[in-house]
């Protein structure tokens, strides 16, 4: 058990967007400033320069009431400055707020799904307005100051046929770091999978063309990671057992609260994951609170329910990624199936498609000795 050094603070479940795929359960509870101070005080008892991530709902709904005063209070304390992060839909950002974030060295992940059509259909404002228009006002000054800003896109059955166009939108807009993840809770049909496969094929052709013409492409995170996944699968191919090596990706899970990170609700209760909704003391993910500390018995009991050897079951035995796949988010698996070890089909399809495509690209451009590609490939293998 490691002492907690990072906490995701769930400031509110309210949001100014009405995303149809959102997993949050709405209620009126909001974290107050004193609870935020209690969380930071708890963290500083066990860690030097701990980390606090503002999360929601939309955390910036609590900008004036919690975020700004809490950050300024932390900066005035006689302890090492806390590291602050945030996940936000960005629609409440303006240049003044950006300046505060920059000055206080607060980094954030921006949630945005794609171009106007994808964004406004998948992430509409709750009042019916355009979230795309709001974001396009703030993205230029944001990228000017932070060109490496991360944007995270949720892929849905409704938007999967636009994946390549959305990636090209992000590239044209100036984003260099893009994460794309499918909605694991959605119902994906064979037609959706076929549409997604066509988009991956388009992206593959784009990559090959860019590398051949001496240009760096937009290489989104999970595709980039697939180069490493393919290399690991090749190395593990002769192993007789599944996921028994301590270095195996599947062994190193998020930790369920025992490896230094957890989440806190509006009352200061601690949970092994912020995705495990609803969050209350009846949840199997509840592992203590900031006033009495981590309940190590509950945390250990939770993680003992997970066995990487059981992950995926029989359907994995013929998959080329079987020995290295990490099986996705375990709390998500639990929410969907009531079991940590059952993996959504879309998770399997997504990484099978990406890794197959990455293998083809690596084989082709590697055989051609394409130095620009090989440089990207080597960087991917060492995680840079």
Order of alpha helices (4+ residues) and beta strands (2+ residues): beta-alpha-beta-alpha-beta-alpha-beta-alpha-alpha-beta-alpha-beta-alpha-alpha-beta-beta-beta-beta-alpha-alpha-alpha-alpha
